[in-house]
Amino acid sequence: MKLSEIAGIIKGSLTGEDVEITGVCGLDSQKPGTIAYAQDRKTLEKLELSDAAALILPTGLSCNTKPFINSDDHKMAFSKVLDLFNPYKPYKREIYPAVYIEKGAKIGSNVTVLPFTTIMDNALIGDNTVIYSQVYIGKNVRIGKNCLIKAGVKIDDETVMGDNVIIHHNAVIGGDGFGYMQKDGKNIKIPQIGRIIIGNDVEIGACMTIDRATVGETVIGDGVKIDNLVQVAHNVKIGEGTVIASQSGISGSSTIGAHCMIAGQVGIADHVGIGNSVIVLAQSGIGSGKAIENNRVIFGSPARDAIEEKRILASISRLPDLIKSINQIKKRLKID
């Protein structure tokens, strides 16, 4: 593909030779014929003498050694270029052999279902959805249009899912909530009779789990993005546009507001209420029943204002010297 064609697609301004582009490269993988992305001058300096054939640059940056495309929205431009050279091509639009679909299920138009998938009674699959192999879709499940369900995913009965949802390999949507009561020294299971509602434009990572509600609904709002290996418990509510990183766990009946950022290995106990636009930094822990106001940045275990927690951690690192100084003062004053 000619560099000028790429410039037209991403609506950028081309400077230099109209070279042929065969792929995309990064900072650590430059190859002849490829195009790379420099988001700032420091990155540009590393790429100017690389094997890359051309660069995508923010408006205002230029390169003396290679042709380049300037873009006002350079990150989005590079995303479009990645998609142009994406090797993961769609499968043929058809229902493949060795698929089990119960008679009451309803399959939309232009749907792809790969072998060894099961779709149970009264499930509804929206138009243009792609379902990989070894997927289980339970009774009365509703899956919207243009969804992508990857291999090994399990979607249990009564789950409702919007349009443009992506679920990565081996995720489990709709397992029982972790609900028990103790009686006579035994843990007695509490029936989990609720369901899960997933909004539009949601992405769910590989090997993550979302439990259905005890009663009512576990809700994942529009535009939520959840990384691999995350646990979302029963009756949790997650607001639109929130992002949750890997290995975080959210306990039952907690609520996370809209446009929050939950970093990796965060633990959120039960019945926590987190406001909108909250940032929870990595490895933080939020205790049961806590309420976090809007627009806060919190850190630590127990989590508190991030600046305060960092000051506490900095003070802890000075404790050995402080104790040594105190002991010297006590010795001079002959204090036991």
C-alpha positions in Angstrom: 0.0 0.0 0.0 1.3 3.4 -0.9 2.0 5.9 1.8 -0.2 8.4 0.1 -3.1 5.9 0.4 -2.5 5.6 4.1 -2.4 9.4 4.4 -5.8 9.6 2.7 -7.4 7.0 5.0 -6.2 8.6 8.2 -6.8 12.1 6.9 -3.1 13.1 7.4 -0.6 15.3 5.6 2.2 13.5 3.7 5.7 15.0 3.5 8.4 13.2 1.4 8.5 10.2 -0.9 5.4 8.2 -1.6 7.0 4.8 -0.6 5.4 1.4 -0.5 4.3 0.3 3.0 4.0 -3.5 3.8 3.3 -3.4 7.5 3.6 -1.7 10.9 6.5 -1.8 13.3 7.2 -0.6 16.9 10.2 0.8 18.8 11.7 -2.7 19.2 10.8 -4.3 15.9 11.7 -2.1 13.0 11.7 -3.7 9.6 12.3 -2.3 6.1 9.0 -1.3 4.3 7.1 -0.7 7.6 5.6 2.4 9.1 6.1 3.4 12.7 4.5 5.9 15.2 6.4 8.5 17.1 4.2 10.3 19.7 6.9 12.8 20.8 10.3 14.1 20.0 12.1 11.5 22.2 10.5 8.6 20.3 11.2 10.3 17.0 14.9 10.5 17.8 14.9 6.7 18.2 13.1 6.0 15.0 14.8 8.5 12.7 17.7 6.2 12.1 15.7 2.9 12.3 14.8 0.5 9.4 11.3 1.8 9.3 10.3 3.3 5.9 8.0 6.0 7.1 6.6 7.6 10.3 3.3 8.9 11.7 3.9 12.0 13.7 1.8 14.5 15.6 1.2 17.8 13.9 4.2 20.1 14.5 6.8 17.3 14.5 8.9 16.6 11.3 11.6 14.1 10.3 14.6 14.8 8.1 15.5 11.2 7.3 12.2 9.6 6.3 8.8 10.5 4.7 6.2 11.1 7.3 2.5 11.7 7.8 1.4 14.4 10.2 -2.0 14.0 12.0 -3.9 16.2 14.4 -5.2 13.0 16.0 -2.1 10.9 15.8 -3.1 8.2 18.2 -6.3 7.5 16.4 -4.5 7.6 13.1 -2.0 5.0 14.2 -4.9 2.8 15.4 -6.5 3.0 11.9 -3.1 2.0 10.4 -2.9 -1.0 12.8 -6.3 -2.1 11.6 -5.2 -1.8 7.9 -2.5 -4.3 8.4 -4.3 -6.6 10.9 -3.5 -10.2 10.1 -6.5 -11.5 12.1 -9.0 -11.7 9.3 -12.7 -12.5 9.8 -14.0 -16.1 9.4 -16.4 -17.0 6.6 -19.9 -15.9 7.5 -21.7 -19.1 8.1 -22.8 -21.7 10.7 -20.1 -24.4 10.5 -20.7 -28.1 10.9 -20.7 -29.7 14.4 -22.7 -26.9 16.0 -25.6 -27.7 18.3 -28.5 -25.2 18.2 -31.7 -26.0 19.9 -34.9 -25.4 17.9 -36.1 -22.5 19.9 -33.0 -20.5 19.5 -33.1 -17.5 17.1 -30.1 -16.7 15.0 -29.8 -13.3 13.2 -28.5 -12.7 9.7 -24.9 -12.9 8.7 -23.9 -14.7 11.9 -20.8 -16.9 12.2 -20.7 -19.9 14.6 -17.6 -22.1 14.6 -17.6 -25.9 15.3 -18.4 -27.4 18.7 -20.4 -24.5 20.0 -23.8 -25.0 21.9 -26.7 -22.6 21.7 -29.6 -23.5 24.0 -33.3 -23.0 23.8 -34.8 -19.5 23.3 -31.3 -17.8 23.0 -31.2 -14.9 20.6 -28.1 -14.0 18.6 -28.0 -10.6 16.9 -27.0 -9.9 13.3 -23.3 -10.0 12.3 -22.2 -11.6 15.6 -19.2 -14.0 15.5 -19.0 -17.0 17.9 -15.9 -19.1 18.1 -15.5 -22.8 18.9 -16.4 -24.5 22.2 -18.7 -21.6 23.4 -21.7 -22.4 25.5 -24.7 -20.0 25.3 -27.5 -20.9 27.8 -31.3 -20.6 27.8 -32.9 -17.2 27.2 -29.6 -15.5 26.6 -29.8 -12.3 24.5 -26.7 -11.3 22.5 -26.8 -8.1 20.5 -25.5 -7.2 17.0 -21.8 -7.2 15.9 -20.6 -9.1 19.0 -17.4 -11.2 19.1 -17.4 -14.2 21.4 -14.1 -16.0 21.5 -13.3 -19.7 22.1 -14.2 -21.3 25.3 -16.5 -18.6 26.6 -19.5 -19.7 28.8 -22.6 -17.5 28.9 -25.1 -18.9 31.3 -28.9 -18.7 31.2 -30.8 -15.4 31.3 -27.7 -13.2 30.5 -28.5 -10.1 28.4 -25.8 -8.5 26.3 -25.9 -5.3 24.1 -24.3 -4.6 20.7 -20.6 -4.5 19.8 -19.5 -6.6 22.8 -16.2 -8.5 22.8 -15.6 -11.4 25.1 -12.2 -13.0 25.1 -11.2 -16.6 25.5 -12.5 -18.7 28.4 -14.4 -15.9 30.2 -17.3 -17.2 32.3 -20.4 -15.0 32.4 -23.2 -16.0 34.7 -21.8 -18.4 37.2 -23.4 -18.5 40.7 -22.7 -15.7 43.0 -20.6 -16.6 46.1 -23.5 -16.7 48.5 -23.6 -18.9 51.7 -25.0 -18.9 55.2 -23.7 -20.8 58.2 -26.0 -23.2 60.0 -25.1 -26.0 62.4 -21.4 -25.6 61.4 -22.1 -26.0 57.8 -22.0 -23.6 54.8 -25.5 -23.6 53.2 -25.7 -22.4 49.6 -28.1 -19.5 49.0 -29.8 -19.8 45.6 -28.6 -17.3 43.1 -31.6 -16.5 40.9 -30.7 -13.1 39.4 -29.1 -12.4 36.1 -26.4 -10.3 34.3 -26.9 -7.2 32.1 -24.0 -6.2 29.9 -24.3 -2.9 27.9 -23.1 -1.9 24.5 -19.5 -1.6 23.4 -18.2 -3.6 26.4 -14.9 -5.6 26.2 -14.3 -8.5 28.7 -10.9 -10.0 29.0 -9.8 -13.6 28.9 -10.4 -15.9 31.9 -12.4 -13.3 33.8 -15.6 -14.1 35.6 -18.9 -12.2 36.2 -21.3 -13.7 38.7 -25.1 -13.4 38.3 -27.0 -11.6 41.0 -28.5 -13.3 44.0 -31.7 -11.4 43.3 -31.9 -8.6 40.7 -29.0 -7.9 38.4 -25.3 -7.7 38.1 -24.8 -4.7 35.7 -21.8 -3.8 33.4 -22.5 -0.4 31.9 -21.9 0.8 28.3 -18.3 1.1 27.2 -16.8 -0.7 30.2 -13.4 -2.4 29.5 -12.3 -5.2 31.7 -8.9 -6.8 31.5 -8.0 -10.5 31.8 -8.3 -12.4 35.2 -10.7 -10.0 36.9 -13.5 -11.2 39.2 -16.8 -9.3 39.4 -19.1 -10.7 42.1 -22.9 -10.9 42.4 -25.0 -7.7 42.3 -22.0 -5.5 41.4 -22.9 -2.4 39.3 -20.2 -0.9 37.1 -20.9 2.5 35.5 -20.3 3.4 31.8 -16.8 3.9 30.5 -15.0 2.5 33.5 -11.7 0.6 32.9 -10.6 -2.3 35.2 -7.1 -3.8 35.0 -5.9 -7.4 35.5 -6.2 -9.4 38.7 -8.6 -7.0 40.4 -11.5 -8.4 42.4 -14.8 -6.7 43.2 -16.9 -8.2 45.9 -20.7 -8.6 46.1 -23.1 -5.6 46.0 -20.4 -3.0 45.4 -21.0 -0.1 43.0 -18.4 1.6 40.8 -19.3 4.8 39.1 -18.9 6.0 35.6 -15.5 6.7 34.0 -13.4 5.2 36.8 -10.0 3.6 36.4 -9.2 0.6 38.6 -5.6 -0.4 38.3 -4.1 -3.9 38.6 -4.5 -6.1 41.7 -7.0 -3.9 43.4 -9.3 -5.5 46.0 -12.8 -4.0 46.6 -14.7 -5.5 49.5 -18.5 -6.0 49.6 -21.0 -3.1 49.6 -18.4 -0.5 48.7 -19.7 2.6 46.9 -17.2 4.3 44.5 -18.2 7.6 42.8 -17.7 8.8 39.3 -14.2 9.4 37.7 -12.3 7.8 40.6 -8.8 6.5 40.1 -7.8 3.5 42.3 -4.0 2.9 42.0 -2.5 -0.6 41.8 -2.6 -3.0 44.7 -5.0 -0.8 46.7 -7.6 -2.3 49.0 -11.0 -0.7 49.9 -12.7 -2.1 53.0 -16.3 -3.3 53.3 -19.0 -0.6 53.2 -16.6 2.3 52.4 -17.8 5.2 50.2 -15.4 7.0 47.9 -16.4 10.4 46.6 -16.3 11.5 42.9 -13.0 12.5 41.2 -10.7 11.2 43.9 -7.3 9.4 43.4 -6.8 6.8 46.1 -4.0 4.4 46.9 -2.9 1.9 49.6 -4.4 -0.7 51.8 -6.6 0.6 53.3 -7.0 3.0 50.4 -6.8 6.7 51.2 -5.9 9.9 49.4 -3.0 9.0 47.1 -0.8 11.9 48.0 -1.2 11.3 51.7 -0.5 7.6 51.3 2.7 8.3 49.3 3.9 10.6 52.1 3.3 7.9 54.6 5.2 5.4 52.6 8.1 7.9 52.2 8.1 8.4 56.0 8.2 4.6 56.6 11.4 4.3 54.5 13.0 6.8 56.9 12.0 4.9 60.1 15.3 3.0 60.6 17.3 6.3 60.6 14.7 8.0 62.8 14.9 5.1 65.3 18.7 5.2 65.3 18.6 9.0 66.0 16.1 8.5 68.8 18.2 5.8 70.4 21.3 8.1 70.2 19.4 10.9 71.9 18.1 8.6 74.6 21.6 7.3 75.2 23.0 10.9 75.6 20.1 11.8 78.0 20.5 8.5 79.8 16.9 7.5 79.2 16.0 3.8 79.3 
